[in-house]
Amino acid sequence: MSGRIFQNVVLQLKETTDKVIGVIDTEGTVVACSELSGIGKKWPEYVPAINAAEGAAIVLDGKTFKALAGWGARFDYAVFASGEDSISHTVCAMATVALNTAKAHYEEKHDKGSFIKNIISDNILLGDIYVRAKELHVTTEVPRGVFVLRRMDKSDSSLIDQLQNLFPDRQNDFVLNIGEADVALIKQLSEGAGENELDKIAAQIDDVVNGEGRVMIGIGTIANHLRDLAKSYKEAQIAIEVGKVFDTERRIINYENLGIGRLIYQLPTTLCEMFLQEVFKKNPIDALDQETLFTINKFFENNLNVSETARKLFVHRNTLVYRLEKIKKLTGLDLREFDDAITFKVALMVKKYLTSRGIDA
């Protein structure tokens, strides 16, 4: 960020008040000030208190401080005004509004992170991507991985800082706050990178941020060009949404590994309801009790192997065969037959999808 931008605004504000107005950076260094002799002063002792204020105005040593809007939990820049009375608070608040506007305008024109955020949000025309990439010296054709991290606790603001510490190269890797719950990571990859590298990066992230399983990680397909970032970002979002329905045990979900769940998720709910009615003509799926459904899932987990499933369930083989016959009578589907097993498996997934949408089919 150019201190000159801040200095221009500060000097304009100087005409309206006798208060000293300035801006400090994240290290506590004064980068702009209405008193030119103040530029370059260092106040690192104020940084922890301003961070702890979480954007609220705070008085320190006779000066009123307020952080400018930023993407991380820690402030990038903070405004200060001399004094601690109500006038100082008002001057500081007004200066914050003016400087936030200048900062946003500057970032829109010169900041790589804002450029990447506009791409993944589809807020930039395709032709403009090439022009802005050239202006900002962003390489267009290089493989990049797109990861979406969804916080289960929306109030947790430490995630961005953890990611920025993990991937400190701010010229090539971008950590972006998206909405209340999501954080996007755009990570430049090595040439020829494949799915394995994406999985390794996701596992690395998981080790750092998931001490209590509080974050889900969605992975999109590799974007080999800047214009592909938006598509990959949407895939990573879909991976999380589909994973929440069909893979509730997993914290890392790769779009390319979603399988049939991805297809079901994109079907109209009316079509799904019709499918269930056609499959379960004799009795609805709700006619199966929890023990029977548990047996069915174990049978699928063990690749339709009767002996292995019976062993895992600690029952005699004949007991399991009896249960499968009972299921056949209730539903008309013999799970020992491959085609019927596929139909039943898909039906269970469709039922789970409709339930996630609040539809009782």
C-alpha positions as CSV (number, residue, x, y, z in Angstrom):
1,M,0.0,0.0,0.0
2,S,1.4,3.4,-0.9
3,G,1.8,5.8,2.0
4,R,1.5,8.6,-0.5
5,I,-2.2,7.8,-0.9
6,F,-2.8,8.1,2.9
7,Q,-0.7,11.3,3.1
8,N,-2.8,13.0,0.4
9,V,-6.0,12.3,2.3
10,V,-4.5,13.3,5.7
11,L,-3.3,16.6,4.3
12,Q,-6.7,17.4,3.0
13,L,-8.2,16.6,6.4
14,K,-5.7,18.8,8.1
15,E,-7.6,21.8,6.7
16,T,-10.7,20.9,8.7
17,T,-9.3,20.3,12.2
18,D,-6.5,21.3,14.6
19,K,-6.1,17.7,15.6
20,V,-3.0,15.8,14.4
21,I,-4.2,13.0,12.1
22,G,-2.1,10.1,10.9
23,V,-1.8,6.4,9.9
24,I,0.3,3.6,11.4
25,D,1.1,0.3,9.8
26,T,0.9,-3.2,11.3
27,E,4.3,-2.7,12.9
28,G,3.3,0.5,14.6
29,T,5.3,2.8,12.2
30,V,3.7,6.1,11.3
31,V,3.4,6.1,7.4
32,A,1.3,9.3,7.1
33,C,0.8,12.3,9.3
34,S,-0.6,15.8,9.1
35,E,2.6,16.9,11.0
36,L,5.4,15.9,8.6
37,S,7.9,15.5,11.4
38,G,5.7,12.6,12.8
39,I,6.3,10.4,9.7
40,G,8.6,7.5,10.5
41,K,8.0,7.4,14.3
42,K,7.6,3.9,15.7
43,W,5.0,2.9,18.2
44,P,5.1,-0.9,18.3
45,E,3.8,-0.9,21.9
46,Y,0.3,0.2,20.6
47,V,-0.1,-2.7,18.1
48,P,-1.4,-5.4,20.5
49,A,-4.1,-3.1,22.0
50,I,-5.3,-2.0,18.6
51,N,-5.6,-5.6,17.5
52,A,-7.4,-6.5,20.6
53,A,-9.9,-3.7,20.0
54,E,-11.2,-5.6,16.9
55,G,-12.0,-2.5,14.9
56,A,-13.3,-0.3,17.7
57,A,-11.9,3.0,18.6
58,I,-9.3,2.9,21.5
59,V,-7.4,5.6,23.4
60,L,-3.7,5.1,24.0
61,D,-1.4,7.7,25.6
62,G,-3.5,10.6,24.7
63,K,-4.3,9.5,21.1
64,T,-7.4,7.9,19.7
65,F,-6.8,4.9,17.3
66,K,-9.1,3.0,15.0
67,A,-8.1,0.2,12.6
68,L,-8.9,0.5,8.9
69,A,-10.9,-2.3,7.3
70,G,-8.7,-5.4,6.4
71,W,-9.0,-9.1,5.5
72,G,-7.1,-10.5,8.5
73,A,-7.7,-10.6,12.2
74,R,-4.7,-8.3,12.7
75,F,-5.0,-4.7,11.3
76,D,-3.0,-3.6,8.3
77,Y,-3.3,0.1,9.0
78,A,-4.9,2.2,11.8
79,V,-5.8,5.8,11.9
80,F,-5.0,8.0,14.9
81,A,-6.0,11.5,16.0
82,S,-4.4,13.5,18.8
83,G,-6.5,13.7,22.0
84,E,-8.9,11.5,23.8
85,D,-12.1,13.7,24.0
86,S,-15.3,13.3,22.0
87,I,-13.9,15.6,19.2
88,S,-10.9,13.4,18.8
89,H,-13.2,10.3,18.5
90,T,-15.3,12.1,15.9
91,V,-12.2,13.3,13.9
92,C,-10.7,9.7,14.1
93,A,-14.0,8.2,12.9
94,M,-14.3,10.6,10.0
95,A,-10.7,10.1,9.0
96,T,-11.3,6.4,9.1
97,V,-14.2,6.7,6.6
98,A,-12.1,8.8,4.2
99,L,-9.0,6.6,4.5
100,N,-11.0,3.4,4.1
101,T,-12.4,4.7,0.8
102,A,-9.0,5.7,-0.4
103,K,-7.6,2.3,0.6
104,A,-10.4,0.4,-1.1
105,H,-9.9,2.5,-4.3
106,Y,-6.1,1.9,-4.3
107,E,-6.5,-1.8,-3.7
108,E,-9.0,-2.1,-6.5
109,K,-6.5,-0.6,-8.9
110,H,-3.2,-1.9,-7.5
111,D,-3.7,-4.8,-5.2
112,K,-3.2,-8.4,-6.5
113,G,-5.4,-9.9,-3.8
114,S,-8.4,-7.7,-4.8
115,F,-7.8,-8.7,-8.4
116,I,-7.9,-12.4,-7.6
117,K,-10.9,-12.0,-5.4
118,N,-12.8,-10.3,-8.3
119,I,-11.9,-13.2,-10.6
120,I,-13.2,-15.9,-8.4
121,S,-16.3,-13.9,-7.6
122,D,-17.0,-13.4,-11.3
123,N,-16.8,-9.6,-10.9
124,I,-14.5,-8.9,-13.8
125,L,-14.9,-9.4,-17.6
126,L,-12.8,-12.0,-19.3
127,G,-11.1,-9.4,-21.5
128,D,-10.2,-7.3,-18.5
129,I,-8.5,-10.2,-16.7
130,Y,-5.6,-10.1,-19.3
131,V,-5.3,-6.3,-19.1
132,R,-5.3,-6.2,-15.3
133,A,-2.9,-9.2,-15.0
134,K,-0.4,-7.4,-17.2
135,E,-0.7,-4.2,-15.2
136,L,-0.2,-6.0,-11.9
137,H,2.5,-8.4,-13.2
138,V,0.4,-11.5,-12.4
139,T,1.3,-14.6,-14.5
140,T,-1.8,-15.8,-16.4
141,E,-0.7,-19.3,-17.3
142,V,0.6,-21.1,-14.3
143,P,-1.1,-24.0,-12.4
144,R,-2.9,-22.9,-9.2
145,G,-4.8,-24.8,-6.6
146,V,-8.1,-23.4,-5.2
147,F,-9.1,-24.3,-1.7
148,V,-12.2,-23.1,0.2
149,L,-12.1,-23.4,4.0
150,R,-15.4,-23.1,5.8
151,R,-15.4,-22.2,9.5
152,M,-17.9,-24.1,11.6
153,D,-17.5,-21.2,14.1
154,K,-18.1,-18.1,12.1
155,S,-16.8,-15.9,14.9
156,D,-13.3,-17.5,14.6
157,S,-11.1,-14.8,13.0
158,S,-7.7,-16.6,13.5
159,L,-8.0,-18.8,10.3
160,I,-6.8,-16.1,7.9
161,D,-3.7,-15.4,10.1
162,Q,-2.9,-19.1,10.3
163,L,-3.1,-19.5,6.5
164,Q,-1.0,-16.4,5.9
165,N,1.7,-17.7,8.2
166,L,1.5,-21.1,6.5
167,F,1.7,-19.5,3.0
168,P,3.6,-16.2,3.4
169,D,4.3,-15.6,-0.3
170,R,1.8,-12.8,-0.9
171,Q,2.9,-12.2,-4.5
172,N,1.9,-15.7,-5.7
173,D,-0.4,-17.1,-2.9
174,F,-3.6,-15.4,-1.9
175,V,-5.6,-15.8,1.3
176,L,-9.0,-14.1,0.8
177,N,-11.9,-13.7,3.3
178,I,-15.2,-14.5,1.5
179,G,-18.4,-13.8,3.4
180,E,-18.9,-14.7,7.1
181,A,-17.7,-18.3,7.1
182,D,-15.5,-19.0,4.0
183,V,-11.8,-18.3,3.4
184,A,-10.3,-19.0,0.0
185,L,-6.7,-20.0,-0.6
186,I,-5.3,-19.6,-4.2
187,K,-2.0,-21.4,-4.1
188,Q,0.5,-21.4,-7.0
189,L,1.6,-24.9,-7.8
190,S,4.7,-26.4,-9.4
191,E,4.6,-27.2,-13.2
192,G,3.0,-30.5,-13.9
193,A,1.3,-30.6,-10.4
194,G,-1.5,-33.1,-10.1
195,E,-4.2,-34.1,-7.6
196,N,-1.7,-35.5,-5.2
197,E,-0.1,-32.1,-4.6
198,L,-3.5,-30.6,-3.9
199,D,-4.2,-33.4,-1.4
200,K,-0.8,-32.8,0.3
201,I,-1.5,-29.0,0.6
202,A,-5.0,-29.7,2.0
203,A,-3.5,-32.2,4.6
204,Q,-0.9,-29.6,5.5
205,I,-3.7,-27.0,6.1
206,D,-5.8,-29.5,8.0
207,D,-2.9,-30.2,10.4
208,V,-2.5,-26.5,11.2
209,V,-6.2,-25.3,11.4
210,N,-8.1,-28.4,12.5
211,G,-7.1,-29.0,16.1
212,E,-10.8,-29.4,17.0
213,G,-12.3,-30.3,13.6
214,R,-13.7,-26.8,13.2
215,V,-12.9,-26.3,9.5
216,M,-14.1,-28.1,6.3
217,I,-11.7,-27.9,3.3
218,G,-13.1,-28.1,-0.3
219,I,-10.7,-28.6,-3.2
220,G,-11.4,-27.5,-6.8
221,T,-9.7,-28.8,-9.9
222,I,-6.3,-27.3,-10.9
223,A,-6.7,-24.0,-12.6
224,N,-4.0,-23.7,-15.3
225,H,-5.1,-20.2,-16.3
226,L,-6.4,-17.2,-14.4
227,R,-9.7,-17.4,-16.2
228,D,-10.2,-20.9,-14.7
229,L,-10.0,-19.7,-11.1
230,A,-13.7,-18.9,-10.9
231,K,-14.7,-22.4,-12.1
232,S,-12.3,-24.1,-9.7
233,Y,-13.6,-21.9,-6.8
234,K,-17.2,-22.9,-7.5
235,E,-16.0,-26.6,-7.6
236,A,-14.4,-26.2,-4.2
237,Q,-17.6,-24.7,-2.8
238,I,-19.7,-27.6,-4.3
239,A,-17.2,-30.1,-2.8
240,I,-18.0,-28.7,0.7
241,E,-21.8,-28.7,0.1
242,V,-21.8,-32.2,-1.3
243,G,-19.4,-33.4,1.4
244,K,-21.7,-32.1,4.1
245,V,-24.5,-34.3,2.8
246,F,-22.7,-37.5,1.8
247,D,-19.3,-37.5,3.6
248,T,-20.1,-36.1,7.0
249,E,-17.1,-37.9,8.5
250,R,-14.5,-36.2,6.2
251,R,-13.0,-32.8,6.7
252,I,-11.2,-32.6,3.3
253,I,-13.3,-33.1,0.2
254,N,-11.9,-33.0,-3.3
255,Y,-14.3,-32.1,-6.1
256,E,-12.8,-34.8,-8.4
257,N,-13.6,-37.5,-5.8
258,L,-17.2,-36.7,-5.2
259,G,-18.5,-39.4,-7.5
260,I,-22.2,-39.9,-7.9
261,G,-22.9,-37.6,-5.0
262,R,-22.0,-34.7,-7.3
263,L,-24.6,-35.8,-9.8
264,I,-27.3,-36.2,-7.3
265,Y,-26.6,-32.8,-5.7
266,Q,-27.3,-31.2,-9.1
267,L,-30.6,-33.0,-9.7
268,P,-34.0,-31.2,-9.2
269,T,-35.6,-32.3,-6.0
270,T,-38.8,-33.2,-7.8
271,L,-36.9,-35.7,-10.0
272,C,-35.3,-37.2,-6.9
273,E,-38.7,-37.7,-5.2
274,M,-40.0,-39.4,-8.4
275,F,-37.0,-41.7,-8.4
276,L,-37.6,-42.8,-4.8
277,Q,-41.3,-43.5,-5.6
278,E,-40.3,-45.7,-8.5
279,V,-37.6,-47.6,-6.7
280,F,-39.7,-48.3,-3.5
281,K,-43.1,-49.2,-5.0
282,K,-43.8,-51.9,-2.4
283,N,-42.9,-49.9,0.7
284,P,-41.3,-46.5,1.3
285,I,-37.6,-46.4,2.4
286,D,-38.8,-45.2,5.8
287,A,-40.3,-48.7,6.4
288,L,-36.7,-49.9,7.1
289,D,-35.7,-49.6,10.7
290,Q,-32.3,-48.3,11.9
291,E,-30.9,-51.7,12.5
292,T,-31.8,-52.8,9.0
293,L,-30.3,-49.6,7.5
294,F,-27.1,-50.2,9.5
295,T,-26.9,-53.8,8.2
296,I,-27.3,-52.5,4.6
297,N,-24.6,-49.9,5.0
298,K,-22.2,-52.5,6.4
299,F,-23.0,-54.8,3.5
300,F,-22.1,-52.0,1.1
301,E,-18.9,-51.2,3.1
302,N,-17.8,-54.8,2.7
303,N,-18.4,-54.9,-1.1
304,L,-21.5,-57.1,-0.9
305,N,-19.5,-59.9,0.7
306,V,-21.9,-61.8,2.9
307,S,-19.3,-63.7,5.0
308,E,-17.2,-60.6,5.7
309,T,-20.2,-58.5,6.6
310,A,-21.5,-61.2,9.0
311,R,-18.1,-61.2,10.6
312,K,-18.0,-57.4,11.1
313,L,-21.6,-57.5,12.4
314,F,-20.7,-60.4,14.8
315,V,-23.7,-62.4,13.5
316,H,-23.9,-65.8,11.9
317,R,-23.8,-65.9,8.1
318,N,-27.4,-67.3,8.0
319,T,-28.6,-64.5,10.2
320,L,-27.4,-62.0,7.6
321,V,-28.9,-63.9,4.8
322,Y,-32.2,-63.9,6.6
323,R,-32.0,-60.1,7.0
324,L,-31.2,-59.7,3.3
325,E,-34.2,-61.8,2.4
326,K,-36.3,-59.7,4.6
327,I,-35.1,-56.5,2.8
328,K,-35.9,-58.1,-0.5
329,K,-39.5,-58.8,0.6
330,L,-39.9,-55.3,1.9
331,T,-38.4,-53.4,-1.1
332,G,-38.3,-55.9,-4.0
333,L,-34.5,-55.4,-4.2
334,D,-32.0,-58.2,-3.7
335,L,-28.8,-56.6,-2.4
336,R,-26.8,-59.6,-3.4
337,E,-27.5,-58.7,-7.0
338,F,-25.1,-56.1,-8.3
339,D,-27.8,-54.0,-10.2
340,D,-30.2,-54.0,-7.3
341,A,-27.4,-53.1,-4.9
342,I,-26.4,-50.1,-7.1
343,T,-30.1,-48.9,-7.3
344,F,-30.4,-49.2,-3.5
345,K,-27.2,-47.4,-2.9
346,V,-28.2,-44.5,-5.1
347,A,-31.6,-44.4,-3.5
348,L,-30.1,-44.1,0.0
349,M,-28.0,-41.2,-1.3
350,V,-31.0,-39.5,-2.9
351,K,-32.9,-39.9,0.4
352,K,-30.0,-38.3,2.3
353,Y,-29.9,-35.4,-0.2
354,L,-33.6,-34.7,0.1
355,T,-33.4,-34.9,3.9
356,S,-30.6,-32.3,3.8
357,R,-32.9,-30.0,1.9
358,G,-35.7,-30.4,4.4
359,I,-37.8,-32.7,2.2
360,D,-39.4,-35.7,3.7
361,A,-39.7,-38.1,0.8
